[in-house]
């Protein structure tokens, strides 16, 4: 590898690490949304699950802040099935 390519690769790695670190530092609003996802998923999976939980989950999963966080950590998450 040439020196320029090595520098470029090192820069890309540092940028990706910074994005992941930022994604792990949760804003209170994002933390609240993620906890809500867990609660609604648990309720939906329970025997007395309510239709509202599915609607709430769809809204939370479509939220821009949640989407950006998930994208930033996508390398750590399992791949979606097609």
N, C-alpha and C positions, 0 to 999 in steps of 0.2 A: 504494500500500500504506500502511496505517496504521502508525504507529510500533510498536504492539504486535505486529503481524504481522511486521514487519521484525525485531524483537528475537527473536520466536519462531523465525523462519527461521534467524537467525544462531546461536541456541542449538542448533538441530537440526544445523546444519552442523558446529559445534564438537564436538558429541557424536559425530557420525559420524566425524569426523577422529580423535578420541581413540580410538574403537573400532578403527579401522583401524591407527593407530599401535601400539596395544597388541597387535593381532594380528600385527604385523610383528616384535614383540619376542618371540622364541620361548623358551619354557622348554626346558631340556635334554630333558625327557621328550617334548615335542611334536616337537622337532627330530629326535630319534631315531626317532619314529614316521613322520615325513615322509620321512626318508632310507630307512627300511625299505620304505615304499610304492614309492619309486623303484627300489630294488634288486629287489623282488619283481616289479614291472611289467617291468623289463628282462629278468629271468630268464624270466618267463612268455612274453614275446614272442620269446625266443630259440628256436633250433631244438631245444634240449634242455630246453625248459620242462617243469616238473613240476606236477602237479595241486595240490601243496601251496601253490604260489605264489598260485593263485586263492583258496584257502581263507584264506591269510594276508592277502591283500589285502582280502577281504570283512570280516575281523575288524578290520583296521586302519581301513578306511573307516567302519565302524560305531562306532568308538571315540568316546566323548563329547568328549574333548579335540580330536580331529581334526575332528569335526562342528562344534564351536563355532568353531574357527579358520576353517574353510571358510565358515561362515555370516557371520563378521565380514568376510571378504574377498569375499563373493559379488558385490559390485558390480564387482570387477575380473576376475571369472572369466567364461568363456563360459557361456551358458545351456544347460541340459540339453535334449536333443531329447526330444520326447514320443513 
